[in-house]
């Protein structure tokens, strides 16, 4: 296989447990963007609310349903849905699983 700054072979980026409910496969490009595959399990009852995230993301949902809470509203996305969240405080958000099924999705992370 040709070595390229555009290719991130799965074998070089194994899926690992980031937390007890989040598995991540991540590749960070030399262009300042992280590309991730994530599996997020539902939070059990009584789990403390997540901190706000101000990082920008583009997301493609593969399976399950994810919810993003913003200051002014919330959105839920399911299989095949795409989201784009700009970086910055004005777009801060909190992700969570909508429903009882683990959500699997691909996202980019930027500035």
C-alpha positions as CSV (number, residue, x, y, z in Angstrom):
1,X,0.0,0.0,0.0
2,X,1.2,3.5,-0.8
3,X,2.0,5.7,2.1
4,X,-0.1,8.9,1.9
5,X,-1.0,11.8,4.2
6,X,-4.6,11.3,3.1
7,X,-5.0,7.6,4.2
8,X,-5.5,6.4,7.7
9,X,-5.4,2.6,7.7
10,X,-7.7,1.0,10.4
11,X,-4.9,-1.2,11.6
12,X,-2.9,1.9,12.6
13,X,-5.9,3.4,14.5
14,X,-7.5,0.7,16.7
15,X,-10.8,1.2,18.4
16,X,-10.2,1.9,22.1
17,X,-12.3,2.8,25.2
18,X,-12.2,6.5,25.8
19,X,-14.6,6.1,28.7
20,X,-16.8,3.3,30.0
21,X,-19.5,4.4,27.5
22,X,-17.4,5.8,24.6
23,X,-15.3,3.9,22.1
24,X,-13.1,5.9,19.7
25,X,-11.0,5.3,16.6
26,X,-9.1,8.5,15.8
27,X,-6.8,9.7,13.2
28,X,-5.3,13.2,13.4
29,X,-4.2,14.7,10.1
30,X,-1.3,16.9,9.5
31,X,-3.9,19.5,8.3
32,X,-5.3,20.2,11.8
33,X,-8.4,18.0,11.6
34,X,-9.2,14.9,13.6
35,X,-11.3,12.2,12.0
36,X,-13.1,9.8,14.4
37,X,-15.3,6.8,14.4
38,X,-17.2,6.7,17.7
39,X,-19.6,4.3,19.5
40,X,-21.5,6.1,22.3
41,X,-23.6,4.0,24.7
42,X,-26.6,5.6,26.6
43,X,-25.9,7.1,29.9
44,X,-27.3,5.2,32.9
45,X,-29.9,7.1,35.0
46,X,-28.3,9.5,37.4
47,X,-25.2,10.2,35.2
48,X,-24.0,13.9,35.7
49,X,-24.7,16.2,32.8
50,X,-21.7,16.5,30.4
51,X,-19.6,19.7,30.1
52,X,-20.2,22.0,27.2
53,X,-18.1,21.3,24.0
54,X,-17.0,24.3,21.9
55,X,-15.1,22.4,19.3
56,X,-16.4,22.3,15.8
57,X,-17.7,19.0,14.3
58,X,-19.2,17.6,11.1
59,X,-21.0,14.3,11.9
60,X,-22.5,11.4,9.9
61,X,-24.7,9.0,11.9
62,X,-24.3,5.4,10.9
63,X,-26.7,3.8,13.4
64,X,-28.6,4.7,16.6
65,X,-29.7,8.2,17.4
66,X,-27.7,11.1,18.9
67,X,-29.0,14.2,20.6
68,X,-27.1,17.6,20.7
69,X,-28.3,20.2,23.2
70,X,-27.4,23.8,22.4
71,X,-28.1,26.9,24.5
72,X,-31.3,27.7,22.5
73,X,-32.5,24.3,21.3
74,X,-31.8,20.6,20.8
75,X,-31.6,18.3,17.8
76,X,-31.8,14.6,17.3
77,X,-30.2,12.8,14.4
78,X,-30.4,9.2,13.2
79,X,-29.0,6.9,10.6
80,X,-27.9,8.8,7.4
81,X,-28.4,12.2,9.0
82,X,-25.5,14.7,8.9
83,X,-24.8,17.6,11.2
84,X,-22.3,20.5,11.0
85,X,-21.6,22.4,14.2
86,X,-19.2,25.4,13.9
87,X,-16.5,25.9,16.6
88,X,-17.0,28.5,19.3
89,X,-19.0,29.4,22.3
90,X,-22.0,30.6,20.3
91,X,-22.3,26.9,19.0
92,X,-21.5,25.1,22.3
93,X,-23.2,21.8,22.6
94,X,-23.6,18.6,24.7
95,X,-23.9,15.3,23.0
96,X,-26.0,12.3,24.4
97,X,-27.6,9.2,23.1
98,X,-31.3,9.5,22.2
99,X,-32.9,6.1,23.2
100,X,-31.4,2.9,24.4
101,X,-29.3,1.9,21.4
102,X,-25.6,2.6,21.1
103,X,-25.1,5.3,18.5
104,X,-22.3,4.8,15.9
105,X,-21.1,7.8,13.9
106,X,-18.2,9.4,12.1
107,X,-17.1,12.9,12.9
108,X,-14.4,15.4,12.1
109,X,-13.1,17.8,14.8
110,X,-11.7,21.2,14.1
111,X,-10.7,24.4,15.8
